Amino acid sequence: MALSSKFFTLVVLLSLLVFSPLDVAKAQPIAAGLSWSFYARSCPNVESIIRNRLQRVFRDDVGQAAGILRLHFHDCFVQGCDGSVLLDGSASGPSEKSAIPNLTLRPQAFAIINDLSRRVQSECGRVVSCSDIVALAARDAVFLTGGPNYSVPLGRRDSLNFATQNATIDNLVAPTANTTIVLTKLAAKNLNATDAVALSGAHTIGIAHCASFTNRLYPNQDPTMDQTLANNLKTICPSTNTNATTNMDIRTPNVFDNRYFVDLMNRQGLFTSDQDLYTDSRTREIVRSFAVNQTLFFEKFVVAILKMGQLNVLTGNSGEVRGNCSAKNSNNLYISSVVEDEGSMQASQF
């Protein structure tokens, strides 16, 4: 535990020295209703509450960072960044959580978001949305594992319902997808090829289940996969129905860096959706540029995740601020007394 703690501290210190693209973030356009300082009056310590807690969480288990980051992706790509992925199922039907692509979301990630919400509410009351907490937690998951620090525009509201399971499946990119599918799905959300490659770089941390890549091992091995990697994976996953996991980045699995792109250049990407980015001529040079220039990757990642983090956001009087991130408010009341005033104040500055 002591060694893990020292390693974690070193990663945080290095991330401060290597790159801090706060200026890159602030240069990006933001959606109407969002603000760079939305909670300046109603909950000025919201970001420190979240970051301080996550520092402790990740120090004990750095793997939870990838779970939090993935939660943000799966929320935003389906119905927009509205916290809908956090909702439990109800009489209206099964939730997004139970859709096949979300079955491998970490249960602890949901628990961490609920815990963060309780801590924020304890200090500020019910003014900070769960969807904003997810966006901030994802940023800290990146930063606290060695990635870039960046500002997050806030003011999202939580949805009153979740997407259907079909919509969830249709909007998420499967690990078996080729680059054409990846680019097409992201283009539908106004994300370009550079955004697609940069966001795929989130696979530099975290683990994957065998079922997400054994199509490249059985019945025939994918010729674009490095033989040594294939042999190792066949040991971990001796059959297509093996219930096991492996690291997505074989070089630095717990550090947010550009080594994922080095993996791709060495034919050591795990998913089809990963490796095909280097095989496909449309994205090959983007992969190469990120592999040799981590600062460039960080800059483009910040641009891309800020764009993703504003997909179809609910703001103003839309949605609500949930008291429990897993369930919509029973009284359907929108808690807004201070926040609405502040949002109006901030909106007038842009």
Beta strands, then each sheet from edge to edge (+ up, - down):
strand 1: 207-209
strand 2: 245-247
sheet 1: 1+ 2-
end
